[in-house]
């Protein structure tokens, strides 16, 4: 009889342990999704601001239509992305397009002096700073989830429960462009 009780206790402990692993993974996955929701709010604000900024600049930059079109296309692609990984990819493209836009603006001193443009540029800069902060939070949540998925003994159960390593939100290939000082051409 005592052997049966010991077996039941061991099985109960193992089940409780597996449930604890599962609950930890669920919590971390939800933290990551919540962190991306914060990014989504900032991205929505950026998507709403971009057309206003482009409108303010259009008159000054008629011959730079390609830059404006690439920003508009990247914005539309970013707004149409349906899952986290697609949004990350589309936002990288939009960030790269906006970086090119900032370089183009440097060639227009009158535009830079326009109060409307300056206000929009300040708002965009503020949103970009907030995006950087929420990206860090998202990447931290993603890192925690990825570590939990990779850790032993979690790794034994993670894939069985449908958990996998998730993608970080980084600037990828455009990181070098963002760290490089803009080149001003006249």
Buried (B, 14 or more C-beta within 10 A) or exposed (E): EEEEEEEEEEEEEEEEEBEEBBEBBEEBBEBBBEBBEBBEBBBEBBBEBBEBBBEBBEEBBEEBEEBBEBBBEBBEBBBEBEEBEEBBBBBBBBBBBBBBBEBBBBBBEEBEEBEEBEEBBEBBEEBBEBBEEBBEBBBBBBBBBBEBBEEEEBEEBBEEBEBEEBEBBEBBEBEEBEEEEEEEEE
